[in-house]
Amino acid sequence: MVRADGGYTGTLVEYGFTVLSLVLAVVKRSDDMRGFVVLPKRWVVERFFAHLMRSRRLVRDFERSTGSAEVMVYWSMTMLMTRRLARPRPSRA
C-alpha cells in the first residue's frame, strides 16, 4: 500500500491500481482541524525526507542520472543505520 497526500486524488488512484497494481491510500485532513495536526502514517514520510536532507548532497538535485541519485539515497540511509548501530546503548541496571 502506498500512502499519498490529499492533493493526489483523482485519476492517480485508478492509474496506480490498473497500471502499477498498487493500492494508493490518500491521507486527507478533515476540514474542522486548525493549525498543525499530525496525520496518521504521514509523519513517517516526512521523517524519511528529513533524514535524506541531512546529507548535503541530497539537498539539491545534483545528480545527472537516476542511478546515481538512487545510490546517494542508499548511501544516506547506510550512514543513518551505521550511526544507529554504533550508538552506545544505555545499561540496564
Secondary structure, DSSP 4 states (H G I P E B T S, - for coil): -EEEEGGG-SHHHHHHHHTS---EEEE---TT--S--PPTTHHHHHHHHHHHHTSGGGTTT--SSHHHHHHHHHHHHHHHHHHHHHSPPPPP-
